[in-house]
Amino acid sequence: MSVGVAGQAIVLFAVTNIDDIMILALFFAHGAGRRHHTRTIAAGQYLGFAGILVVAVAAASGAALLPERMLPYLGLLPLALGVKAGVQAWRSRGRAGEDEQARPATGILDVAAVTFANGGDNIGVYVPVFATAGAAAVTVYVLVFLVLVGVWVAAGRFFAGRAPVARTLSRWGHVVLPVVLIALGLLILSGAW
């Protein structure tokens, strides 16, 4: 069971955090040459993501108070987020590169704030998943997510120096995220039928 849950956690983390790789790459590019910037960015990323997990676990615990037959309807949240992300991607087509002009500050609290603020979609997806999983599965999700934050930081640092890879992620990440969120929402909702 935990191997299957760990695999699900890896996929869930990857699709809900694909945009974070680009943000981390921007942080690394902006902080290049600064002393201890890797540690600062990593600490900020962990702090921000810990905030996301605290909110998601707390909200899922509250959702666990709902009658069991209502839990599948929590799938409406990632479904709505997927539709919203798809609409935003559709509306912003042709404006590629505008976000690349932004140069974020790279202090621990700056990185944490951006990570947390960018985590609304994560929370919206994690709550129904955590609410329908048992405590043991949630523990596996959280542990896998925390390991993957480190992987994401390393990937962000790697991509900061590789423009072609960063451009590809920037070009297709906005397409993959809505599709996966909608599929996840439909999968959770299927328990209601």
C-alpha distance (Angstrom), angle and dihedral (degrees) to the residues before:
residue distance angle dihedral
M1 . . .
S2 3.81 . .
V3 3.83 91.8 .
G4 3.81 90.0 54.9
V5 3.80 91.4 45.2
A6 3.81 90.3 47.8
G7 3.81 89.7 52.9
Q8 3.80 90.7 49.1
A9 3.80 89.3 48.2
I10 3.80 91.4 52.6
V11 3.80 92.4 51.0
L12 3.82 93.0 43.6
F13 3.80 92.2 49.6
A14 3.79 93.2 46.6
V15 3.79 96.2 51.2
T16 3.79 95.5 43.2
N17 3.80 93.8 46.6
I18 3.80 104.0 39.7
D19 3.80 88.8 108.5
D20 3.81 90.5 53.7
I21 3.80 90.9 65.7
M22 3.79 89.4 62.3
I23 3.80 92.0 45.7
L24 3.79 90.9 48.7
A25 3.80 90.0 48.1
L26 3.82 88.2 53.8
F27 3.80 90.7 50.0
F28 3.80 91.0 50.4
A29 3.79 93.3 45.9
H30 3.80 90.9 49.4
G31 3.80 94.0 45.8
A32 3.81 96.0 44.9
G33 3.77 111.7 137.8
R34 3.79 94.5 18.4
R35 3.74 118.1 123.9
H36 3.83 115.4 -103.9
H37 3.80 92.4 -3.3
T38 3.82 92.2 141.2
R39 3.80 91.4 56.3
T40 3.78 91.7 44.3
I41 3.79 93.8 50.8
A42 3.82 92.4 44.3
A43 3.81 92.1 49.8
G44 3.79 91.3 48.3
Q45 3.80 92.2 48.0
Y46 3.82 91.8 50.2
L47 3.81 92.0 46.5
G48 3.80 93.0 49.9
F49 3.79 93.7 44.3
A50 3.82 91.4 47.6
G51 3.80 86.8 56.9
I52 3.80 90.1 52.2
L53 3.80 91.1 50.7
V54 3.82 93.5 47.8
V55 3.80 91.4 52.6
A56 3.82 93.3 43.9
V57 3.81 94.7 48.3
A58 3.82 91.9 45.4
A59 3.80 92.1 48.4
A60 3.80 91.3 46.2
S61 3.81 89.7 51.5
G62 3.78 88.6 53.5
A63 3.79 90.5 46.9
A64 3.80 88.3 52.1
L65 3.80 86.4 68.9
L66 3.80 88.3 66.8
P67 3.79 118.6 97.9
E68 3.81 110.2 -88.1
R69 3.81 92.8 -117.3
M70 3.83 89.0 60.4
L71 3.83 96.5 53.8
P72 3.82 96.3 83.6
Y73 3.80 88.5 59.1
L74 3.79 87.8 67.6
G75 3.81 82.6 78.5
L76 3.79 86.0 78.8
L77 3.81 88.1 75.7
P78 3.83 99.0 61.8
L79 3.80 88.4 37.2
A80 3.82 90.4 55.9
L81 3.81 91.1 44.1
G82 3.80 89.9 51.0
V83 3.79 92.1 50.5
K84 3.82 90.0 46.7
A85 3.82 91.6 49.3
G86 3.80 89.9 48.1
V87 3.81 92.3 50.8
Q88 3.81 90.7 47.8
A89 3.80 90.9 49.1
W90 3.79 90.2 49.7
R91 3.81 93.1 48.5
S92 3.80 94.3 46.7
R93 3.80 96.3 49.1
G94 3.76 111.2 125.7
R95 3.81 92.7 28.2
A96 3.81 95.5 88.3
G97 3.74 116.4 150.4
E98 3.80 98.0 29.6
D99 3.80 92.6 106.6
E100 3.79 90.4 49.8
Q101 3.81 88.4 68.4
A102 3.82 91.2 65.4
R103 3.77 115.3 94.5
P104 3.80 111.2 -163.9
A105 3.79 125.6 -152.5
T106 3.80 111.7 -105.9
G107 3.81 107.7 -146.8
I108 3.81 119.5 125.2
L109 3.80 93.3 -104.1
D110 3.82 91.6 44.1
V111 3.80 91.5 54.7
A112 3.82 91.8 42.6
A113 3.81 92.1 50.5
V114 3.81 93.1 49.0
T115 3.80 91.3 46.0
F116 3.80 92.7 49.8
A117 3.80 94.2 43.4
N118 3.81 90.2 49.2
G119 3.82 89.5 49.6
G120 3.79 99.1 76.6
D121 3.78 90.6 101.9
N122 3.80 89.8 47.1
I123 3.80 91.6 54.2
G124 3.79 91.0 46.2
V125 3.80 90.8 53.9
Y126 3.80 98.5 38.1
V127 3.82 96.3 51.3
P128 3.81 97.1 64.9
V129 3.80 91.9 39.8
F130 3.82 92.3 50.1
A131 3.82 92.2 42.4
T132 3.79 92.1 55.9
A133 3.82 95.2 41.7
G134 3.78 124.5 77.6
A135 3.80 124.1 -110.6
A136 3.82 91.9 -98.0
A137 3.81 91.6 52.9
V138 3.81 92.0 47.8
T139 3.80 88.7 52.6
V140 3.82 89.9 53.1
Y141 3.82 90.8 47.8
V142 3.80 92.0 51.0
L143 3.81 94.0 46.7
V144 3.81 92.9 47.4
F145 3.81 90.8 46.6
L146 3.80 91.8 51.9
V147 3.81 91.7 51.1
L148 3.79 90.4 47.4
V149 3.81 92.4 52.3
G150 3.80 86.2 66.5
V151 3.79 90.6 48.4
W152 3.81 89.5 50.1
V153 3.79 91.8 51.1
A154 3.81 89.7 51.8
A155 3.81 90.5 47.0
G156 3.80 91.4 49.7
R157 3.79 90.1 52.1
F158 3.80 90.7 47.5
F159 3.82 93.9 48.8
A160 3.80 92.7 46.9
G161 3.79 86.6 74.4
R162 3.81 98.5 40.9
A163 3.79 112.6 68.7
P164 3.84 98.6 -179.5
V165 3.82 92.4 56.0
A166 3.79 91.9 45.1
R167 3.81 90.9 50.7
T168 3.82 91.5 51.5
L169 3.80 92.9 51.0
S170 3.76 90.3 45.5
R171 3.79 90.5 50.7
W172 3.83 99.3 48.5
G173 3.82 106.2 22.4
H174 3.80 91.5 82.8
V175 3.82 89.8 56.8
V176 3.80 97.5 47.0
L177 3.81 96.2 48.5
P178 3.85 97.9 59.2
V179 3.81 92.5 44.4
V180 3.80 92.8 51.7
L181 3.82 93.8 43.9
I182 3.80 92.0 50.7
A183 3.81 90.8 47.3
L184 3.81 91.1 48.8
G185 3.80 91.4 49.0
L186 3.81 91.3 50.0
L187 3.80 90.8 47.2
I188 3.81 92.0 53.0
L189 3.81 91.5 43.5
S190 3.82 90.7 51.6
G191 3.80 87.0 74.0
A192 3.81 88.2 67.5
W193 3.81 93.7 59.7
